[in-house]
Amino acid sequence: MNTRFLTLACGFTVAAFACGNLAHADTLLMQRVQQERGMHAPHRGMSMAQVEHRFGAPSAKLSPAGGDTPRHPVIHRWVYPGYTVYFERTHVIDSVANHASPTEVGPKHDS
């Protein structure tokens, strides 16, 4: 009987820690989404020229990726202090907030 109780207690403890970690990750994701919605960054459809005119020169222009077939268009990445802008060929497809902390998982930079 004591072994069964101990096994159940351990199981509940592990489940509680797992649920606690999931809740923390969900909170971080929600904070990230709110941060990206509120940031002043280029929006989908803007051209490279419009982005540079309105937001200035990026701090880095990373090497393009893709372009090996028509189904894989060239993707350019421009890094600004608070976000990275992704272009498909010459137009914005997304702007993503950079890492909020060194331990956060987010866009990788080849800089």
C-alpha positions as CSV (number, residue, x, y, z in Angstrom):
1,M,0.0,0.0,0.0
2,N,2.8,2.4,0.9
3,T,4.6,1.7,-2.4
4,R,1.4,2.4,-4.4
5,F,0.9,5.7,-2.5
6,L,4.5,6.7,-3.1
7,T,4.2,5.9,-6.8
8,L,1.1,8.0,-7.1
9,A,2.6,10.9,-5.2
10,C,5.7,10.9,-7.5
11,G,3.4,10.8,-10.5
12,F,1.4,13.8,-9.3
13,T,4.7,15.7,-8.6
14,V,6.1,15.1,-12.1
15,A,2.7,16.0,-13.6
16,A,2.6,19.3,-11.6
17,F,6.1,20.3,-12.7
18,A,5.3,19.5,-16.3
19,C,2.1,21.5,-16.2
20,G,4.0,24.4,-14.5
21,N,6.5,24.5,-17.4
22,L,3.8,24.4,-20.0
23,A,2.0,27.3,-18.4
24,H,5.2,29.3,-18.3
25,A,5.9,28.6,-22.1
26,D,2.3,29.6,-22.9
27,T,2.7,32.9,-21.1
28,L,6.0,33.7,-22.9
29,L,4.3,32.9,-26.3
30,M,1.4,35.2,-25.4
31,Q,3.8,38.0,-24.4
32,R,5.7,37.6,-27.7
33,V,2.5,37.8,-29.8
34,Q,1.4,41.0,-27.9
35,Q,4.9,42.5,-28.4
36,E,4.9,41.8,-32.2
37,R,1.4,43.2,-32.6
38,G,2.3,46.4,-30.9
39,M,5.7,47.0,-32.6
40,H,6.3,49.6,-35.2
41,A,7.8,47.6,-38.0
42,P,7.4,47.0,-41.8
43,H,4.2,45.3,-42.8
44,R,3.4,42.6,-45.3
45,G,3.6,43.8,-48.9
46,M,6.0,46.7,-48.5
47,S,8.9,46.8,-51.0
48,M,12.6,46.9,-49.9
49,A,12.8,50.5,-51.1
50,Q,9.8,51.5,-49.0
51,V,11.2,49.7,-45.9
52,E,14.5,51.4,-46.3
53,H,12.9,54.8,-46.9
54,R,10.5,54.6,-44.0
55,F,12.7,52.7,-41.4
56,G,16.2,53.5,-42.5
57,A,19.0,51.2,-43.3
58,P,19.1,47.9,-41.4
59,S,21.9,47.2,-39.0
60,A,22.6,44.0,-41.1
61,K,21.5,42.5,-44.3
62,L,21.9,38.7,-44.0
63,S,22.8,36.4,-46.8
64,P,19.8,35.4,-48.9
65,A,18.4,31.9,-48.7
66,G,16.5,29.8,-51.2
67,G,16.1,30.6,-54.8
68,D,17.2,27.2,-56.0
69,T,13.8,26.5,-57.7
70,P,10.7,28.5,-58.6
71,R,8.9,26.8,-55.7
72,H,11.7,28.1,-53.3
73,P,11.9,31.9,-53.9
74,V,14.8,33.9,-52.6
75,I,14.3,35.0,-49.0
76,H,16.2,38.1,-47.7
77,R,16.5,39.0,-44.0
78,W,17.2,42.5,-42.8
79,V,18.0,43.0,-39.1
80,Y,16.9,46.1,-37.2
81,P,17.6,46.7,-33.5
82,G,14.2,45.3,-32.3
83,Y,13.1,43.0,-35.1
84,T,14.0,41.1,-38.3
85,V,12.2,41.7,-41.6
86,Y,11.8,38.8,-44.0
87,F,11.4,39.5,-47.7
88,E,10.2,37.1,-50.4
89,R,12.2,38.3,-53.4
90,T,11.7,42.1,-52.9
91,H,8.6,42.3,-50.7
92,V,8.0,41.9,-47.0
93,I,6.3,38.7,-45.9
94,D,6.8,39.2,-42.1
95,S,8.5,41.2,-39.4
96,V,9.5,39.3,-36.3
97,A,10.6,40.7,-32.9
98,N,14.2,39.7,-32.0
99,H,15.1,37.7,-28.9
100,A,13.8,39.3,-25.7
101,S,16.5,37.5,-23.7
102,P,19.5,35.3,-24.4
103,T,17.6,32.1,-23.4
104,E,14.5,32.8,-25.5
105,V,14.1,30.7,-28.7
106,G,13.5,33.0,-31.7
107,P,14.9,34.0,-35.1
108,K,18.5,32.9,-35.7
109,H,21.0,35.4,-37.1
110,D,24.1,34.6,-39.2
111,S,25.8,37.8,-38.3
